[in-house]
Each structure stands twice: as structure tokens, then as C-alpha cells.
């Protein structure tokens, strides 16, 4: 069984689908969009290109 997470940038519309294999109900890979540069804030997602304009860290 596989699990996917689909993200779409709220600024430019770029989308990406992340996947992880599942074995016996345990994720074998973490679905962490932040590792790929995606930023999620208050229900909005921003791609790596748009994220710096919204990142207030």
C-alpha cells in the first residue's frame, strides 16, 4: 500500500506529489514537504520558489 500527499502552491499554482511506501501499517518514509523547501502556514502551502516571500523566521 502506498500513501501520497499532493501539494499546490497558493501563489503560483505549482504542484508536487510526495509518496511513501507503507509496510504493515507503518510508514517507511516520512512525508515532510519542508525537507523539499515547501512552506505551510495557516492552511496555505508555498512552493520552494515562493516560500521565501512568506517565511518570517
C-alpha positions, 0 to 999 in steps of 0.5 A, a space after each residue: 500500500 502506498 500513501 501520497 500527499 499532493 501539494 499546490 502552491 497558493 501563489 503560483 499554482 505549482 504542484 508536487 506529489 510526495 509518496 511513501 511506501 507503507 509496510 504493515 501499517 507503518 510508514 517507511 518514509 516520512 512525508 515532510 514537504 519542508 525537507 523539499 523547501 515547501 512552506 505551510 502556514 495557516 492552511 496555505 502551502 508555498 512552493 520552494 520558489 515562493 516560500 521565501 516571500 512568506 517565511 518570517 523566521 
